[in-house]
Amino acid sequence: MSDTIKIAANVLKTEANELTRNDEILDGEFEKAVEVLYKTKGKVVVTGVGKSGHVGAKIAATLASTGTPSFFMHPTEAMHGDLGMIGKDDTLLAISFSGESEELTKILPHVQRFGVPIVAMARDKFSTLGKFSDAFVKLDVSKEACPLDAAPTSSTTLTLALGDALAVCLMEKHGFKKEDFANFHPGGSLG
């Protein structure tokens, strides 16, 4: 086995271990997050910055295509007028691994002032984001796959997987069927 294949295999094993470890620690907070999202009468507004923002955009797309109306809003743009995209019947799904991303934490008091529920995804419930949340999805990562244990690798994979878990739970609660999926995917091979 070449060194390249060994490195790649180690990345997959490390990230798989983090996913497996997290499936064993899901708790009532995850259920609460699903309930808050399920009761949303408007849209789920997903936000995050950096890698969390990229993953958040995918989560918003998955939610929208599986029966939970949603869109992605960049927190920096929110501070410059895009807060107007959030309605009183919406819910904010805010993602920040540290829970301290400055661009994101700056919008939280304004969102809270609107009376909009906040579902947080972060590693620490006592982070700024965690303290603002109505429901909290823990991102428990003990090791990034990056050899420096620095670049978001395992943490972004976990965030994406938990976003998928939220979407699938909501699909089940909404009774979303194959026909509904087809209605949202009129193009491409899925359609």
N, C-alpha and C positions, 0 to 999 in steps of 0.2 A: 504494500500500500504506500503510495507516494505521500510526501509531507502535506501536499495540498489537500489530498483526500482526507488525511487524518485531521487536519485543521477544520475542514468543512464538516466532517462527521462529529467533531467535538462541539461545533456551534449547534448543530441539530440536537445533539444529546443534551447540551446545557439548557437550551430553550425548552426542549420537551420536558426535562426535569422540573423546570420552573412552572410549566403549565400543569403538570401532574400534581406538584406540591400544592398549587393553588386550588385545584379542584377538591382537595381534601380540607380546605379551610374556608370554603364558602359559608356564609352565615346569614343570619336574619337581616343584616344590613343590605345584602344583595337583594333579598326578597323585598325589602322596603323600597329599594331603588326601582325595582320592576313595578311595584304598585304605584309609586309616584309617577313614573313614565306612563303607565297604563291609564291612569286617571286624567292625564293631560287632555284637555278639550281642544287645545290649539295645536301648536307644533312643538316638537323637541328641537331646541336651538343648541347645536353642539359647538363648543368653542375650545380652543387650545392654541398654544404657540409652539413653534419649532416642530420637533418630531411628534409631539402630542397633537399639534394642529394637523399635521399630515394624516396621522392615524384617525383623528377626529373627523376629518373630511370623509374618510372611507366609512366610518361608523354611521355618519349622517346619511350617506348614500345607501348603506345597507338597510338602515331603519326605514328610509323613504320607500325603498323598493319592496319592503316586506310588510307594508301596511301601517307603519307609524310615520305620519307626516313629519318631516324634519329637514333641516338645512344646516350648513356650516356657516358660522360667523367668526371672522377673525377678531380677536379681542382688541388689537390696536385700532382697527377700523371702527370698532364699537365705541371707542372713546371719542371718535370724530364723526359721530352721527348715526352709525349703524345700530346703536342701541334702540333706535326707532323701529328696527325690524322685530323687536320682541314685543309681543302682545300680552295682555293680562291673563290670557288663558294658556300661555305657553309654559314650558319648563326648560330650564337651562341645564344641559349636561356639560359640565366643565371638566377638562382633563389637564392635569399637570402632575407629572410624576413626583416632583418635589412638593407640590402644593403651594409653592411660593413664587411662581413665575409672575414677575412684576406686571407685565401687560395684562395678564389674566386677573390677578388679585385686585387691580385698580377698578375693574368693572363690577366686582361683586357687590359693593355697597349700593350701587345704582340699581342693579338687578333686584336686590333684596328690597329696595325702596319701592319697586313696582309691585311687590308682593308675589313675585314669580318664584316658584320652588326651584331649588338648586340641587341637582344630583352631582356629586363630586366623584371623580376617579383620581386617586392619589395614593401615595404610600403611607401617609401619616394623617390620621383623623384629627390630630391636634395641630396640623399645619393651618395656615391662613385659609386655604380653600376648604379644608375639612371643617373648620369652625363655622364657615358660612353655610355649610351644606344641610339640607333637609334629609338627605340619604347619602350614604357613603359606600363606594365600591373600592375596597382596598387593593392596591397594586403591591403585592408582597414579593419582592424580588431579592433573592439572596446573592445572585451572581449574574452579572451581565456576561454575554457570550464573548464580548470583546476581550482580548488578552490583557488589556489595561484595566479591565473592569470599569470602564468609563463610558464608552459610546453606547447610546441607547440601543440595545439589541434585544435581550431577554425582556426588558421592560416594555418595549414597543410591541413585541410579539404578544405579551400577556395582555396589554391594553386592547389590542386588536381582538384577541380571543374573547376577552370579557365583554367587549362591545358586541361581538357576534352572539355571545350567550344572552345578553340583554335582548337583542333583536329576536332571537329564536323563542325566548320566553314570551315576549310580547306577541309574536306570531301565534303562539299557542293560545294565549289569553284572548286574542281577538278572533280566533277561529279562522285565521287566514288560510285559504285553500290554494291548490294548484291553479285553479282558474283565476283567482285574484292575482297571483304571481304573473300569470300570462298576460293579464290586462295591463300590468305595469311594465311589461317587457315586449312590446309589439315588434321590436327589431332584433336582429341578430339571431343566433342559433337558439338562445333561450326562448325567444318569442315564438 
